[in-house]
Structure formats: C-alpha cells, structure tokens
Amino acid sequence: MQIFTTTLNQMISLFSLIAIGFLLVKVGVLKKEAAGVLSKLENNLFIPALILNTFLANFTLDKLSTTWQLLLFSLCILLVIIPFSLLVGRLCEKDKYKQGIVAYGLAFSNFGFMGIAVVKALFPAMEMNYIIFTLVLWTFIYVWATPTLLIPTGGGGLKARLKSFCNPMFVCIILGMVLGLLPFEMPVAVTTAIGMASDCMSPVAMLLTGITIASVDIKAGFKSHSTWISCALRLIIIPLAALGLFRWLSGVLPFPTDYYICAFCTLAMPLGLSPVVIPAAYGKDTTMAATMALVSHLLSVITLPLMFMLMMRVLN
C-alpha cells in the first residue's frame, strides 16, 4: 500500500504542474507558442543535463558490461508491442493518418517526459538503467515511428533519419559514458551547474504537457471511440499483460528485477505528446491525439499508483 500512496502523491504533484500549464494558457498568461520554447529547452538542455548528470554519477565498467542485456530486453519487448499497436490502429480507424496516431500512442508512451519524472521520484536508483532501457525506444522513434506514423510526407530517406541521432540527448549519453569511465571527477562548479539544469527537467516537462494539451480544441475528440480504446489499452490492458508476462519470464530469464521495473514503467505511462506536437507542425488535425493525451494523463493519476502497487506485489 505504501507504493500506492507514494505514487499517488507523486502523480498529484506532477499533475498539479500539468494543470498549471493548462490554466496559464487558458487564462491568457501564456500563448501556445510557449510550448515550442519549453520543448526546445527540454530537448536541448534539461534532458541532456539529466542524462549527463546520471551517467557521470553512476556509469562504471560493471554497468557497461550489462548494458547489452538491458538493450536486448528492450528490443524484444518493442518487437512484440509494435505489431500489436499497428493491428489495433487498423482495427480502430479507417483513415491511415489516424491509424498512425493510435499505433504510435500504443507503441510509445510518454516514457520520456513523464517516465523519467516518475522514475526519478520513485525509483532513483534505477534512473540510469531506465535511460539505457529507453535507448532502443528512442532509436525506433527516430528511424521508424516518427517519419512513418506521424509525418504525412514520409519523413525523408534513411540518411535524414539517421541524421536525427546527432542531437544533444544522444551526444550526452556518449559523453556521459566516456566521462563516467574516466578515473577523475569533473570540477564541482561544472557538476553543480549540470545538476541544477537536470533538476528543471521534471517540472518543465509537466508544464509543457499542460501547455501542449491546452493549445488544441479537443471537444470533438471525446466522441472518438479510438480515444477510449487507446487509453484503456495504454493504461490498463498493456500493463496488466506485461505483469503477467514478466512474472513468468522472471522464473525463466535471470534478469534483475530492476530490468522488469524499467520495462513496466515505459509500458504503464500515459500516451505521449509527439502525436500532438509533430503532426501540428505539418498542419494536420491533432484533435484526436490531443484528446487521447489529455484523457490518458488524467486517468494516469489513478492507474499508475494501482499499476505500481500490483507491480511490487508481482515482481517482489
């Protein structure tokens, strides 16, 4: 019961920031363009600082030797969830663009902004394992999911997709690995500045979520059956199925419990914001995607504490 209370308190705190971001737009204090500014700060400064700070403090030779296991585990799970998501998308919607929105939302949760914030608060010792686990997810997002499912023009060729890896997040992963393995410490002033920037990641991410949702007219989206099916699958069915699978796998595969918890965290998070932000840049209708994001984040205040309580009972 303690994990339920702890998670519920954390979700209420995070959702309070989402609500503040939402209200700031609705009352006119912020304009919807603020989402673009905060998104750039998150992706180019705060998340890279968090990654760098985590790797500087925790990356060792022992961790390097087990990294491949985390990546392989993540890949296996993704190869199961992607075909399922594509199938559900085709069953829920006739329009190809909407099929992509549903499929993306089911295959890739808000494991970045929301996931990192939750793991950082509830399972700080697993933070680096979680970041490593999500590397495979980010790779599939850059190379396949975003250009194929979300961008109407197809997203360019393979060269353009691979070029997307030259971003601050991946640069900081490599830099953090190298610096973490070196036999000396960074100057205190530098690590303090990195730590201060990394502390901004969670609150700014939640504000960004609220601002993004508030910037779209979502009334019509509540009538879409895809919204409720996607939310039920994303928040309840997929996590419960994962728990059953992990309970069986834990008796077969000698992976540490942390690996299963990292995987579960990515699978239990609400629908992500990319299906709202990216298609909007191409002038596509984001009503359904915004509604899915709003409803799933609202429901996650209750579903996440329940799912984490079940997780601790099943995996411990």
Secondary structure, 3 states (H helix, E strand, C coil): CHHHHHHHHHHHHHHHHHHHHHHHHHCCCCCCCHHHHHHHHHHHHHHHHHHHHHHHHHCCHHHHHHHHHHHHHHHHHHHHHHHHHHHHHHHHCCCHHHHHHHHHHHHCECCCHHHHHHHHHHCHHHHHHHHHHCHHHHHHHHHHHHHHHHCCCCCCCHHHHHHCCCCHHHHHHHHHHHHHHCCCCCCHHHHHHHHHHHHCHHHHHHHHHHHHHHCCCCCHHHHCHHHHHHHHHHHHHHHHHHHHHHHHHHCCCCCCHHHHHHHHHHHHCCECCHHHHHHHCCCCCCHHHHHHHHHHHHHHHHHHHHHHHHHHHHHC
